[in-house]
């Protein structure tokens, strides 16, 4: 069974289109941030950091808003209720919703090619989110283990300087300082009860003045609540992992965050930028625990050049040009693959035809098919809530299609694509029809339908708008 059927047809379809739409939406958000950062290139890091964080928040808000916009409305005016023992009432309510009580579709639907792949797209997205979630939880577990093992209290002299630095930076809450045998770079771990781990190699390899600068940088992370912001960044990256623009925006946030902490550390220590840059270079090493802000996070070369006041304005390299072209081309390709958007509004409504009887079905070769000799007219209902088909007025004892068969439907060009919400005896595969709407008459011609009885019922008659 396809994932879309297991998880709920309508909302999984909406989720799939939300993921598709974010391809061009995310590229637009990144493009706007590029313009903003270029305009603010001479501004303080704090301003650029706030702008980058704001655009990251926009990046996660856009798909949420898109999902809410595309999701089926559940207000009183569009809700369909029915009773199993009163199919006629249910059919009348469905028809009523399609005539105007239900909201007009807020967008058309793209072609069957993309539509058919939406369940698989959502399944891949779910798997990706689960994998990255496990990775993030594993990183948190490693950080927790670092704080519990292979560390010892820092020396009294270092703790004294650490206390003075905390006061200078205006930090009122308790922050623990530990010397770690396992950590390879200084780390801040925790938000409510932060712990700073200082590698033993740093204690033995740096001067007291350099250690003070590095501790000031870590305390700046504590003052700014960067650990919490970093976790939120990882959450956004996990949910929108498939879009390179999200990773680029998040990288900009981290880069400006480190610049902010560098400036705070230099001011708190009253030292020179050159001395601080030299301390950073000596600390440069592989950071295995990216979930925690560290003194050597971000591009160390750019940070050192900025501190030295000679960061060059280099032209974009081949990789940057390639990423820019991808951000421009990817949304265009996505919209092209999605196909021409088709307005479904003209199809909305109720269509009726004479009932299909047992005798008629037997004459055309469907002797085993179920039908009702004395049932009322057959009804098709096209609504933004779905597609409904069945007998409005069933004869006593007749249970065929009571209540209606319900399906999702999309329109693309002159073709309609359907998928039943549950198995009514014809399976759950997609089936397609070519339609022609001439004033008040609808005719359907099967393109692909694995159910011959359904193909006959839908195509044997012309359907008149009720």
HUDA-V466786 format. One record per residue. RES is the residue in one small letter. PHI is phi in degrees with one decimal (* if undefined). PSI is psi in radians with two decimals (NA if undefined). Layout:
RES_PHI_PSI, RES_PHI_PSI
This chain:
x_*_2.29, x_-61.8_2.62, x_-54.9_-0.58, x_-65.3_-0.51, x_-79.7_-0.51, x_-76.6_-0.58, x_-99.6_-0.12, x_113.0_1.97, x_-59.4_-0.98, x_-62.2_-0.86, x_-74.2_-0.55, x_-69.2_-0.64, x_-61.9_-0.77, x_-63.9_-0.71, x_-61.9_-0.71, x_-60.9_-0.79, x_-67.8_-0.54, x_-62.9_-0.76, x_-64.5_-0.69, x_-66.4_-0.81, x_-63.6_-0.53, x_-68.8_-0.27, x_-59.1_-0.88, x_-81.4_-0.52, x_-65.8_-0.78, x_-63.3_-0.67, x_-64.2_-0.67, x_-65.3_-0.71, x_-62.4_-0.76, x_-64.9_-0.68, x_-63.7_-0.72, x_-65.2_-0.69, x_-64.5_-0.66, x_-58.7_-0.77, x_-64.5_-0.77, x_-63.3_-0.78, x_-67.1_-0.59, x_-65.5_-0.68, x_-70.4_-0.46, x_-105.2_0.34, x_-63.0_-0.39, x_-99.9_0.08, x_-82.7_2.96, x_-66.2_2.62, x_-57.4_-0.58, x_-60.9_-0.65, x_-69.6_-0.79, x_-64.6_-0.63, x_-64.6_-0.78, x_-62.4_-0.70, x_-64.9_-0.78, x_-63.4_-0.72, x_-62.9_-0.69, x_-62.3_-0.72, x_-71.7_-0.54, x_-66.3_-0.67, x_-64.6_-0.66, x_-64.2_-0.69, x_-60.5_-0.65, x_-84.0_-0.43, x_-76.6_-0.56, x_-61.2_-0.87, x_-65.8_-0.54, x_-64.0_-0.78, x_-65.8_-0.67, x_-63.4_-0.77, x_-61.1_-0.78, x_-64.5_-0.61, x_-70.9_-0.67, x_-87.1_-0.32, x_-64.4_2.56, x_-60.0_2.36, x_-73.2_2.51, x_-121.4_0.38, x_-71.4_2.94, x_-57.0_-0.54, x_-75.3_-0.32, x_-118.6_0.02, x_-82.2_2.34, x_-106.7_2.23, x_-122.2_2.63, x_-152.2_2.85, x_-117.6_2.38, x_-62.9_-0.47, x_-94.3_0.11, x_-137.1_1.16, x_-62.9_-0.53, x_-62.4_-0.75, x_-62.9_-0.72, x_-64.7_-0.76, x_-62.6_-0.67, x_-64.4_-0.67, x_-69.0_-0.67, x_-63.6_-0.75, x_-65.0_-0.66, x_-63.3_-0.70, x_-65.2_-0.62, x_-75.1_-0.38, x_-79.5_-0.24, x_155.9_-0.23, x_-71.9_-0.57, x_-82.4_2.67, x_-67.1_2.65, x_-67.9_2.47, x_-55.2_2.37, x_-84.4_-0.22, x_-156.4_2.78, x_-75.8_-3.09, x_-121.4_2.49, x_-84.9_-3.10, x_-67.1_2.90, x_-65.6_-0.36, x_-64.4_-0.96, x_-64.4_-0.75, x_-56.5_-0.71, x_-67.1_-0.49, x_-91.2_-0.10, x_-57.9_-0.78, x_-58.4_-0.70, x_-71.5_-0.63, x_-61.0_-0.79, x_-64.9_-0.69, x_-62.4_-0.76, x_-63.7_-0.71, x_-62.3_-0.77, x_-61.7_-0.76, x_-62.3_-0.76, x_-61.3_-0.75, x_-63.1_-0.73, x_-64.4_-0.75, x_-63.3_-0.81, x_-69.2_-0.54, x_-65.4_-0.76, x_-61.6_-0.71, x_-62.2_-0.75, x_-66.8_-0.75, x_-64.6_-0.64, x_-63.6_-0.68, x_-63.8_-0.71, x_-64.0_-0.66, x_-64.9_-0.72, x_-62.7_-0.71, x_-64.8_-0.72, x_-62.9_-0.66, x_-67.0_-0.64, x_-61.4_-0.66, x_-74.5_-0.35, x_-97.2_-0.39, x_-133.5_2.80, x_57.5_0.67, x_-144.1_2.88, x_-148.4_2.83, x_-63.0_2.54, x_-70.1_2.89, x_-66.8_2.78, x_-62.6_-0.70, x_-63.7_-0.72, x_-69.4_-0.69, x_-63.7_-0.61, x_-65.3_-0.85, x_-61.9_-0.65, x_-61.8_-0.72, x_-65.0_-0.71, x_-64.4_-0.70, x_-63.3_-0.71, x_-60.1_-0.73, x_-66.0_-0.72, x_-64.2_-0.57, x_-88.0_0.00, x_73.5_0.52, x_-92.0_2.04, x_-93.4_-0.50, x_-81.0_2.89, x_-76.9_2.26, x_-127.4_2.20, x_-89.5_2.53, x_-119.4_2.15, x_-128.3_2.55, x_-94.1_2.15, x_-110.3_2.41, x_-87.3_-0.32, x_-100.3_-0.57, x_-68.7_2.43, x_-99.6_-0.29, x_-139.1_2.78, x_-61.7_2.42, x_-135.4_2.55, x_-106.0_2.17, x_-125.2_2.19, x_99.3_2.70, x_-117.2_-0.90, x_-72.6_-0.71, x_-127.6_1.35, x_-68.9_2.55, x_-127.6_2.34, x_-106.2_2.15, x_-102.0_2.19, x_-111.8_2.08, x_-59.9_2.51, x_-60.3_-0.62, x_-63.2_-0.59, x_-70.4_-0.68, x_-62.7_-0.68, x_-87.5_-0.33, x_-104.3_-0.17, x_-114.2_2.68, x_-74.5_2.90, x_-60.3_-0.71, x_-64.2_-0.71, x_-67.9_-0.70, x_-60.1_-0.68, x_-63.2_-0.70, x_-64.4_-0.74, x_-65.8_-0.72, x_-65.6_-0.62, x_-63.4_-0.66, x_-62.9_-0.78, x_-66.8_-0.68, x_-66.3_-0.54, x_-62.3_-0.67, x_-60.8_-0.71, x_-65.5_-0.79, x_-60.4_-0.63, x_-91.1_0.02, x_58.4_0.69, x_-70.0_-0.48, x_-61.5_-0.76, x_-66.2_-0.77, x_-62.3_-0.65, x_-64.5_-0.69, x_-64.0_-0.72, x_-64.1_-0.65, x_-59.8_-0.79, x_-62.8_-0.60, x_-64.9_-0.78, x_-63.5_-0.77, x_-61.7_-0.61, x_-68.2_-0.78, x_-72.4_-0.57, x_-116.6_0.67, x_-63.0_-0.43, x_-79.3_-0.13, x_-107.5_2.08, x_-62.8_-0.45, x_-63.6_-0.61, x_-65.4_-0.74, x_-66.6_-0.63, x_-66.9_-0.77, x_-61.8_-0.76, x_-63.7_-0.64, x_-65.0_-0.65, x_-64.1_-0.68, x_-60.5_-0.80, x_-65.2_-0.70, x_-62.4_-0.82, x_-70.7_-0.52, x_-62.0_-0.78, x_-66.1_-0.63, x_-63.2_-0.71, x_-61.3_-0.78, x_-69.6_-0.59, x_-60.0_-0.81, x_-64.1_-0.72, x_-62.9_-0.71, x_-65.3_-0.74, x_-63.8_-0.75, x_-66.4_-0.70, x_-66.7_-0.60, x_-90.8_-0.24, x_64.6_0.36, x_-98.8_-3.06, x_-87.8_2.68, x_-65.8_-0.57, x_-64.8_-0.74, x_-64.8_-0.69, x_-66.6_-0.72, x_-62.8_-0.67, x_-64.0_-0.67, x_-64.9_-0.68, x_-64.3_-0.71, x_-63.4_-0.70, x_-68.2_-0.44, x_-86.6_-0.16, x_-60.9_2.11, x_-161.3_3.01, x_-68.9_2.27, x_-101.6_1.88, x_-83.2_-0.17, x_-122.6_1.31, x_-70.3_-0.18, x_-71.2_-0.25, x_-114.6_2.35, x_-63.6_2.44, x_-136.9_2.85, x_-66.7_-0.47, x_-103.7_0.35, x_-70.9_2.81, x_79.8_-3.02, x_-81.8_1.88, x_-65.1_-0.70, x_-61.4_-0.81, x_-64.3_-0.65, x_-65.2_-0.78, x_-64.3_-0.74, x_-63.2_-0.69, x_-65.3_-0.75, x_-63.6_-0.57, x_-80.2_-0.11, x_74.2_0.41, x_-139.8_0.74, x_-70.0_2.05, x_-74.3_2.54, x_-90.8_1.41, x_-78.5_2.55, x_-67.3_2.73, x_-59.4_2.41, x_-83.3_3.11, x_-58.0_-0.70, x_-63.6_-0.69, x_-69.1_-0.68, x_-63.3_-0.73, x_-63.3_-0.73, x_-64.9_-0.68, x_-64.8_-0.74, x_-63.6_-0.70, x_-62.5_-0.70, x_-66.1_-0.49, x_-83.2_-0.70, x_-79.8_-0.63, x_-57.8_-0.81, x_-63.1_-0.65, x_-64.9_-0.76, x_-63.5_-0.67, x_-62.1_-0.81, x_-66.8_-0.60, x_-67.3_-0.72, x_-68.1_-0.56, x_-64.9_-0.40, x_88.1_3.06, x_-70.0_2.25, x_-71.7_2.30, x_-115.9_2.35, x_-79.5_2.06, x_-89.6_-0.09, x_-56.7_-0.75, x_-60.3_-0.45, x_-79.9_-0.35, x_-58.6_2.36, x_146.1_-3.08, x_-113.1_2.34, x_-125.2_2.43, x_-122.0_2.66, x_-149.1_2.86, x_-62.9_2.59, x_-65.0_2.66, x_-95.0_2.16, x_-104.4_2.92, x_-60.8_-0.74, x_-60.0_-0.79, x_-64.1_-0.77, x_-63.8_-0.66, x_-65.2_-0.66, x_-65.7_-0.50, x_-98.8_0.16, x_104.5_0.04, x_-104.2_1.19, x_-71.4_-0.40, x_-96.0_0.02, x_-74.1_2.61, x_-88.5_2.37, x_-161.9_3.02, x_-119.2_2.21, x_-61.9_-0.67, x_-113.5_0.48, x_-76.0_2.84, x_-79.1_-3.03, x_-58.2_2.57, x_-80.9_2.46, x_-126.2_2.37, x_-113.2_2.34, x_-125.6_2.06, x_-100.5_2.04, x_-138.1_2.78, x_-68.3_-0.19, x_-82.5_-0.35, x_150.9_-3.00, x_-113.6_2.29, x_-124.6_2.47, x_-145.9_2.51, x_158.5_-3.07, x_-86.7_2.19, x_-71.0_-0.83, x_-113.2_1.80, x_-89.5_2.48, x_-70.0_2.78, x_-55.1_2.28, x_82.6_-0.06, x_-87.1_2.17, x_-115.3_0.10, x_-69.8_2.14, x_54.4_0.88, x_-129.8_1.85, x_-78.0_-2.91, x_-62.7_2.71, x_-74.3_2.34, x_-117.3_2.46, x_-143.4_2.80, x_-91.2_2.69, x_-146.5_2.62, x_-138.6_2.71, x_-120.2_2.37, x_-146.2_1.96, x_63.0_-2.20, x_-103.9_0.35, x_-116.1_2.55, x_-116.1_2.40, x_-118.9_2.30, x_-124.8_2.69, x_-144.6_2.15, x_-67.6_2.54, x_-74.1_-0.44, x_-151.0_2.91, x_-77.9_1.96, x_-98.3_0.31, x_110.7_-0.09, x_-116.3_0.17, x_81.6_-3.10, x_-118.4_0.36, x_-75.4_2.72, x_-64.5_2.47, x_-134.8_2.56, x_-128.5_2.54, x_-136.2_2.56, x_-92.9_2.36, x_-122.6_2.73, x_-138.7_2.15, x_-111.5_1.92, x_-115.9_1.76, x_56.2_-1.82, x_-106.9_0.17, x_-116.2_2.29, x_-115.4_2.22, x_-118.9_2.49, x_-122.9_2.37, x_-125.6_2.15, x_-66.3_2.35, x_-100.5_-0.85, x_-153.1_2.06, x_-148.6_2.02, x_-72.7_-0.05, x_-112.8_1.78, x_-61.1_-0.66, x_-63.0_-0.79, x_-63.8_-0.71, x_-60.2_-0.69, x_-68.0_-0.80, x_-61.4_-0.73, x_-77.1_-0.49, x_-106.3_-0.16, x_-77.3_-0.29, x_-129.4_2.75, x_-90.3_2.38, x_-100.6_2.19, x_-97.8_2.34, x_-65.4_2.28, x_-78.5_NA
